[in-house]
C-alpha cells in the first residue's frame, strides 16, 4: 500500500520492516542472486505450519487483516485517504459480515480471496490455505476477479466502487481479460505473488498453470508488470504488521519480499526490461531459404541468446515466450529457433512473405528469462 511520506521517513519505514525479522533468519541467502537466491529463500520459508480452510483462515483474518477500528481491511473495496481506517464505500464487521454463499452486489459480505486463483494450483494443499496470498475481500468483487490474471485494464467492462476494474488488458504481452486493483494495493499483491513463486519453487509439478504463470513461475509479461507494481507501491506498515502476525501466530514463516523488497530485483531483474535489444536485423533470402541475422547489443544486460519466431500469417501480439498465449494470427509456421548470431529458415515457399519476431533471453533450462518485448515485427519475401 502506497503512502506519501517525506523522504527522511523512508529509512524509518525500512528499519521498521526489519525490526521483527528473527536474528539470522536470512543468513543462508546472504550474497546470493538469481535462481540461487530464490532457492535459498525457498529453503528458508518452506514447511510452514498449515492452517485449516475452515475455521483456520476465517479465524486468522481477525488479526491479520483487521483495521485499527476492528473492521475488515478489504483491499478490493478500500479507498485509502491517509488515515489508518481509510475511506471505503462500505465496511465489514469481522465475523458478522462473513459470507455463507455468493453475492449479487457489492457491500453484502466478505469472502476469502485467493489472489493467486485456486484453479492455477489445482485447489491443492498447502497452497489453498497459505495466508500470504489469501485476503478478505468483498464477495461480489471477488467473483468479478474470478480466475482472471491481474493486469492493467484499458477500457473497463466493469468498475468497482473503489475503482478496481476488469476488462481487456493493455499490459504488454497479454491481451485477455484481466482484473486491476487500486494503485495503492498493487504492491501488496505483487509481493504476495513473489512469495508464491518462491515458497512453491520446485514444488509445482502438478500445477495446471494459467495465462499468467507456468506452474508457480510467472510468465515474463507478468513478472515485469509485478516488478513495476512492487516498485511503484512500496512496502507499507500494513504489510509489515501482517507479515509479523502470520509469522508469530499462524504459519511461522515470512514473506521475504516484505522484509527485503530488494530480493525481487536480485532474483528477476529490473522492471524496465532485463535485456537490451539486438539491432540491424537484415535477412538474406532466396526462393526457399531465409537467414535472419542481427547485431548484438553491447554494455550491460547483454542477452545470452535469442528466440526467433516466424509466421506466414503475421503476429497479433508479443505474447508467448514460452508459451503463454499464441502470438500468431494462425497456427501456421510456428517456428522456434534459439541462436546467438542468426537463424536459418529452409524449405519455404517461393514468392511468399514471412514475418519474424526476435526475443532476447538469458539463462537456460528452467532458469531461462525472456525479455517481455520483442524486436518489432518485420518481414521478408522469398524470391520467385
C-alpha positions as CSV (number, residue, x, y, z in Angstrom):
1,X,0.0,0.0,0.0
2,X,1.5,3.3,-1.1
3,X,1.7,6.3,1.3
4,X,3.0,9.8,0.6
5,X,5.8,10.4,3.1
6,X,8.7,12.7,3.5
7,X,12.0,11.4,2.1
8,X,13.7,11.3,5.6
9,X,11.0,8.9,6.8
10,X,11.8,6.3,4.2
11,X,14.7,5.0,6.3
12,X,12.5,4.7,9.3
13,X,9.9,2.7,7.4
14,X,12.6,0.3,6.2
15,X,14.0,-0.1,9.7
16,X,10.5,-0.8,10.9
17,X,10.2,-3.5,8.3
18,X,13.4,-5.2,9.5
19,X,12.8,-4.8,13.2
20,X,10.8,-8.0,13.7
21,X,12.9,-10.3,11.5
22,X,14.3,-13.1,13.6
23,X,18.1,-12.8,14.0
24,X,19.8,-14.9,11.3
25,X,16.6,-15.7,9.5
26,X,18.0,-14.8,6.1
27,X,21.7,-15.7,6.7
28,X,21.7,-18.5,4.1
29,X,20.6,-16.1,1.4
30,X,23.3,-13.5,2.0
31,X,25.3,-12.6,-1.1
32,X,23.2,-14.7,-3.5
33,X,21.3,-13.5,-6.6
34,X,19.1,-15.1,-9.3
35,X,17.9,-18.7,-9.0
36,X,20.4,-19.4,-6.2
37,X,18.7,-16.7,-4.1
38,X,15.2,-17.9,-4.9
39,X,16.3,-21.5,-4.0
40,X,17.8,-20.3,-0.7
41,X,14.7,-18.3,0.2
42,X,12.5,-21.3,-0.7
43,X,14.5,-23.4,1.7
44,X,14.0,-20.8,4.5
45,X,10.2,-20.4,4.2
46,X,9.1,-23.9,3.1
47,X,7.5,-26.4,5.5
48,X,5.3,-23.8,7.1
49,X,2.6,-24.6,9.6
50,X,-0.5,-25.4,7.6
51,X,-3.9,-24.0,8.6
52,X,-7.3,-25.5,8.0
53,X,-9.5,-23.8,5.5
54,X,-12.4,-23.7,7.9
55,X,-12.2,-22.3,10.5
56,X,-8.4,-21.7,10.3
57,X,-8.5,-18.9,7.6
58,X,-11.6,-17.3,8.9
59,X,-10.1,-17.1,12.4
60,X,-6.7,-15.8,11.2
61,X,-8.3,-12.9,9.4
62,X,-9.4,-11.5,12.7
63,X,-5.8,-10.5,13.5
64,X,-4.0,-10.5,10.1
65,X,-6.5,-8.2,8.2
66,X,-8.1,-6.1,10.8
67,X,-8.1,-2.3,10.7
68,X,-7.3,-0.3,13.8
69,X,-11.0,0.2,14.3
70,X,-11.6,-3.6,14.1
71,X,-13.3,-3.7,10.7
72,X,-12.1,-5.8,7.8
73,X,-9.2,-4.4,5.7
74,X,-10.6,-5.2,2.3
75,X,-8.2,-4.2,-0.4
76,X,-10.8,-4.6,-3.1
77,X,-13.1,-2.0,-1.5
78,X,-10.9,0.3,0.5
79,X,-10.1,3.8,-0.7
80,X,-7.1,5.0,1.3
81,X,-7.3,8.6,2.4
82,X,-4.1,8.8,4.6
83,X,-5.8,7.7,7.8
84,X,-5.5,4.3,9.4
85,X,-9.1,3.4,8.7
86,X,-9.2,4.7,5.1
87,X,-12.4,5.9,3.4
88,X,-14.1,2.9,1.9
89,X,-17.6,2.9,0.3
90,X,-18.7,0.2,2.7
91,X,-17.1,-1.6,5.7
92,X,-17.4,-5.1,7.1
93,X,-17.6,-6.3,10.7
94,X,-15.4,-9.3,11.5
95,X,-17.4,-12.5,11.6
96,X,-20.8,-10.8,11.4
97,X,-20.5,-10.0,7.7
98,X,-18.7,-13.2,6.7
99,X,-20.1,-14.8,3.6
100,X,-22.0,-18.0,3.6
101,X,-22.6,-18.1,-0.2
102,X,-22.4,-16.0,-3.3
103,X,-23.3,-12.3,-3.7
104,X,-25.4,-10.4,-6.2
105,X,-23.9,-6.9,-5.5
106,X,-21.1,-5.1,-3.6
107,X,-21.4,-4.5,0.1
108,X,-23.2,-7.7,1.1
109,X,-20.4,-9.8,2.7
110,X,-16.7,-10.6,2.6
111,X,-15.1,-13.8,1.4
112,X,-11.6,-15.5,1.4
113,X,-10.0,-14.3,-1.8
114,X,-7.2,-16.4,-3.2
115,X,-5.3,-13.7,-5.1
116,X,-3.4,-16.5,-6.8
117,X,-6.6,-18.3,-8.0
118,X,-7.0,-21.9,-6.7
119,X,-7.5,-23.3,-10.1
120,X,-4.0,-22.3,-11.0
121,X,-2.6,-24.8,-8.4
122,X,-5.3,-27.4,-8.7
123,X,-7.1,-26.5,-5.5
124,X,-4.4,-28.4,-3.6
125,X,-2.9,-28.0,-0.1
126,X,-1.0,-26.3,1.3
127,X,-1.4,-23.5,-1.2
128,X,-5.2,-23.3,-0.6
129,X,-4.7,-22.1,3.0
130,X,-1.5,-20.1,2.6
131,X,-2.2,-16.7,4.2
132,X,0.4,-14.9,2.2
133,X,-1.9,-14.9,-0.9
134,X,-5.3,-15.1,0.8
135,X,-7.1,-11.9,1.8
136,X,-10.6,-11.0,3.0
137,X,-12.5,-9.1,0.2
138,X,-15.9,-8.2,-0.9
139,X,-17.5,-11.4,-2.3
140,X,-19.0,-9.7,-5.4
141,X,-15.7,-8.1,-6.4
142,X,-14.0,-11.5,-5.7
143,X,-16.5,-13.0,-8.2
144,X,-15.6,-10.4,-10.8
145,X,-11.9,-11.1,-10.4
146,X,-12.7,-14.8,-10.9
147,X,-9.6,-16.6,-12.0
148,X,-8.5,-13.9,-14.4
149,X,-4.9,-12.7,-14.2
150,X,-4.0,-9.3,-12.7
151,X,-3.2,-6.7,-15.3
152,X,-3.7,-3.1,-16.5
153,X,-7.1,-2.5,-18.0
154,X,-7.6,-0.3,-21.0
155,X,-11.3,0.2,-21.3
156,X,-13.1,-1.3,-18.3
157,X,-16.1,-3.5,-18.8
158,X,-16.8,-3.2,-15.1
159,X,-15.6,-0.9,-12.3
160,X,-16.0,-1.4,-8.5
161,X,-17.0,1.3,-6.0
162,X,-13.3,1.8,-5.0
163,X,-12.0,1.9,-8.6
164,X,-10.8,-1.7,-9.1
165,X,-11.8,-2.8,-12.6
166,X,-11.9,-5.6,-15.1
167,X,-11.6,-5.6,-18.8
168,X,-9.2,-6.2,-21.7
169,X,-5.6,-6.0,-20.8
170,X,-3.2,-3.3,-22.2
171,X,-0.3,-4.8,-20.3
172,X,2.4,-5.6,-22.9
173,X,2.4,-9.3,-23.5
174,X,-1.2,-10.1,-22.7
175,X,-4.5,-9.1,-24.3
176,X,-7.0,-11.2,-22.5
177,X,-9.4,-10.2,-19.7
178,X,-7.6,-9.0,-16.5
179,X,-8.5,-7.6,-13.1
180,X,-6.8,-4.4,-11.9
181,X,-6.8,-3.4,-8.2
182,X,-6.2,0.2,-7.0
183,X,-2.7,1.5,-7.3
184,X,-2.3,1.7,-3.6
185,X,-2.6,-2.0,-3.2
186,X,-0.8,-3.3,-6.3
187,X,2.5,-3.8,-4.5
188,X,0.8,-5.8,-1.8
189,X,-0.5,-8.3,-4.4
190,X,2.8,-8.3,-6.3
191,X,4.8,-9.2,-3.1
192,X,2.2,-12.0,-2.5
193,X,2.9,-13.3,-6.0
194,X,6.7,-13.2,-5.4
195,X,6.1,-15.2,-2.3
196,X,4.2,-17.8,-4.2
197,X,6.9,-18.1,-6.8
198,X,9.5,-18.7,-4.1
199,X,7.6,-20.7,-1.5
200,X,6.5,-23.2,-4.1
201,X,9.5,-23.1,-6.3
202,X,10.3,-26.6,-7.5
203,X,7.1,-27.9,-5.7
204,X,4.7,-27.1,-8.5
205,X,4.9,-30.1,-10.9
206,X,1.2,-30.8,-10.6
207,X,0.0,-27.2,-11.0
208,X,-2.2,-26.6,-14.1
209,X,-0.8,-23.1,-14.6
210,X,-2.6,-20.2,-16.1
211,X,-2.3,-17.4,-18.7
212,X,-0.1,-15.6,-16.1
213,X,2.2,-18.4,-15.0
214,X,3.8,-21.8,-15.8
215,X,3.4,-23.7,-12.5
216,X,4.4,-21.3,-9.8
217,X,6.6,-19.2,-12.0
218,X,5.2,-16.0,-13.6
219,X,5.5,-15.6,-17.4
220,X,7.8,-12.7,-18.5
221,X,5.0,-10.2,-19.1
222,X,3.5,-10.9,-15.7
223,X,6.9,-10.8,-13.9
224,X,7.8,-7.5,-15.5
225,X,4.4,-6.0,-14.5
226,X,4.6,-7.2,-10.9
227,X,8.1,-5.8,-10.6
228,X,6.7,-2.5,-11.7
229,X,3.8,-2.7,-9.3
230,X,6.1,-3.5,-6.4
231,X,8.4,-0.6,-7.3
232,X,5.6,1.9,-7.6
233,X,3.8,0.8,-4.4
234,X,6.5,0.2,-1.7
235,X,6.1,-1.9,1.4
236,X,3.6,-0.3,3.9
237,X,3.1,-0.7,7.7
238,X,0.0,-2.8,6.9
239,X,2.2,-5.4,5.1
240,X,4.8,-5.3,7.8
241,X,2.3,-5.9,10.6
242,X,0.6,-8.7,8.6
243,X,3.9,-10.4,7.9
244,X,4.8,-10.4,11.6
245,X,1.4,-11.7,12.6
246,X,1.5,-14.6,10.1
247,X,5.0,-15.5,11.3
248,X,4.4,-15.2,15.0
249,X,0.9,-16.6,15.3
250,X,0.0,-18.8,12.4
251,X,2.3,-20.1,9.7
252,X,5.7,-19.4,11.3
253,X,7.3,-18.4,8.0
254,X,7.7,-15.0,6.5
255,X,7.3,-13.2,3.1
256,X,10.9,-12.4,2.2
257,X,9.8,-9.7,-0.2
258,X,8.2,-7.6,2.5
259,X,11.3,-8.0,4.7
260,X,13.7,-7.4,1.9
261,X,12.0,-5.8,-1.2
262,X,15.3,-5.7,-3.0
263,X,15.2,-9.5,-3.2
264,X,12.7,-9.3,-6.1
265,X,15.1,-7.4,-8.4
266,X,18.0,-9.6,-7.2
267,X,16.2,-12.6,-8.5
268,X,14.2,-11.4,-11.5
269,X,16.0,-8.2,-12.6
270,X,14.6,-4.7,-13.1
271,X,11.1,-3.9,-14.2
272,X,12.3,-1.8,-17.1
273,X,13.3,-4.9,-19.1
274,X,16.2,-7.2,-18.1
275,X,17.9,-7.3,-21.5
276,X,18.9,-5.0,-24.3
277,X,17.5,-5.4,-27.8
278,X,19.5,-6.5,-30.8
279,X,19.6,-4.2,-33.8
280,X,20.3,-4.1,-37.6
281,X,18.4,-7.3,-38.4
282,X,18.6,-7.9,-42.2
283,X,17.6,-11.2,-43.8
284,X,19.4,-12.9,-46.7
285,X,16.9,-14.8,-48.8
286,X,16.4,-16.9,-51.9
287,X,13.5,-18.8,-53.3
288,X,13.2,-21.3,-50.5
289,X,15.5,-20.1,-47.7
290,X,15.8,-17.2,-45.4
291,X,18.7,-16.4,-43.0
292,X,17.8,-13.9,-40.3
293,X,20.7,-12.0,-38.7
294,X,21.2,-9.2,-36.2
295,X,23.8,-7.2,-34.4
296,X,24.2,-8.0,-30.7
297,X,23.8,-5.1,-28.2
298,X,26.7,-4.0,-26.0
299,X,27.1,-2.8,-22.5
300,X,25.0,-4.1,-19.6
301,X,22.2,-6.7,-19.8
302,X,23.5,-8.3,-22.9
303,X,21.4,-11.4,-23.9
304,X,22.8,-14.9,-23.8
305,X,20.7,-15.8,-26.8
306,X,17.6,-15.2,-28.8
307,X,14.3,-16.9,-29.6
308,X,13.1,-16.3,-33.2
309,X,9.5,-16.8,-34.3
310,X,8.5,-17.0,-37.9
311,X,5.0,-17.0,-39.5
312,X,3.5,-16.6,-42.9
313,X,0.4,-15.2,-41.3
314,X,1.8,-12.4,-39.2
315,X,1.6,-11.9,-35.4
316,X,-1.3,-10.5,-33.4
317,X,0.7,-9.7,-30.2
318,X,4.1,-10.1,-28.5
319,X,2.9,-12.9,-26.2
320,X,4.3,-16.3,-25.9
321,X,7.8,-16.8,-24.5
322,X,7.1,-19.5,-23.8
323,X,4.2,-20.4,-24.1
324,X,1.5,-18.2,-22.6
325,X,-0.9,-17.2,-25.3
326,X,-0.1,-17.9,-29.0
327,X,1.4,-14.9,-30.8
328,X,0.4,-16.0,-34.3
329,X,-2.7,-14.9,-36.2
330,X,-2.9,-18.5,-37.3
331,X,-1.4,-21.8,-36.2
332,X,0.8,-21.9,-39.3
333,X,4.5,-21.8,-39.3
334,X,5.1,-21.6,-35.5
335,X,8.8,-22.0,-35.8
336,X,11.2,-21.6,-32.9
337,X,14.9,-21.1,-33.2
338,X,17.5,-20.4,-30.5
339,X,20.6,-18.7,-31.7
340,X,23.4,-16.2,-30.8
341,X,24.0,-14.9,-34.2
342,X,21.3,-15.8,-36.7
343,X,18.6,-18.3,-37.7
344,X,18.1,-20.3,-40.9
345,X,14.6,-21.0,-42.1
346,X,14.6,-23.5,-45.0
347,X,12.2,-25.3,-47.3
348,X,10.0,-22.2,-47.6
349,X,7.5,-21.4,-50.3
350,X,8.8,-19.2,-53.2
351,X,7.4,-15.7,-53.6
352,X,5.9,-15.6,-50.1
353,X,6.1,-13.0,-47.4
354,X,7.2,-14.3,-44.0
355,X,7.1,-12.4,-40.7
356,X,9.6,-12.5,-37.8
357,X,10.0,-11.6,-34.2
358,X,13.1,-11.9,-32.1
359,X,13.1,-12.2,-28.3
360,X,16.3,-11.8,-26.2
361,X,16.8,-14.2,-23.3
362,X,19.3,-15.0,-20.5
363,X,19.8,-18.2,-18.6
364,X,18.9,-21.7,-19.7
365,X,16.6,-24.6,-18.8
366,X,14.2,-23.8,-16.1
367,X,16.0,-20.6,-15.3
368,X,15.6,-19.0,-18.8
369,X,14.4,-15.4,-18.6
370,X,12.8,-13.9,-21.7
371,X,12.5,-10.2,-22.3
372,X,8.8,-9.4,-22.5
373,X,9.0,-7.2,-25.5
374,X,10.4,-8.2,-28.9
375,X,12.1,-6.6,-31.8
376,X,9.3,-5.1,-33.8
377,X,7.7,-7.5,-36.3
378,X,9.4,-7.3,-39.7
379,X,9.0,-9.2,-42.9
380,X,10.9,-10.6,-45.8
381,X,9.7,-12.1,-49.1
382,X,11.3,-15.1,-50.8
383,X,12.3,-14.9,-54.4
384,X,10.0,-16.2,-57.2
